[in-house]
Amino acid sequence: MRLRHSFWALLGQQETEAPSAVVERVRLAMRCAVQEHLGEDAGALQRQLECTQDIEGLWYLRPEIMNAIAAQCGEAQARNCLMGLTALFRDHHPVAASSRFGRL
């Protein structure tokens, strides 16, 4: 049993397992957002997205995406982008429903 499984079981929260089709759909949306807002300047961020294996890893890349977009396009545009990305995690990551970006 992996440590993460026992940790979530201890807290009584659901795990962050999602079907591979969901992970790929979220990854593609994140890659498209990065490409649209940052273009070729985001090679490192694109590689991180490609290497991330699960929905939880993608969830924790959201702040990096927001920071990069905010630096180049402004915070308002970054927040709008992050709201759309956060919506993709609903029903697949336990924290997504309570995220402040999901409620904006």
Secondary structure, DSSP 8 states (H G I E B T S, - for coil): --HHHHHHHHHT-------HHHHHHHHHHHHHHHHHHHGGGGHHHHHHHHH--SHHHHHTTHHHHHHHHHHHH-HHHHHHHHHHHHHHHTTTSTTGGG-HHHH-
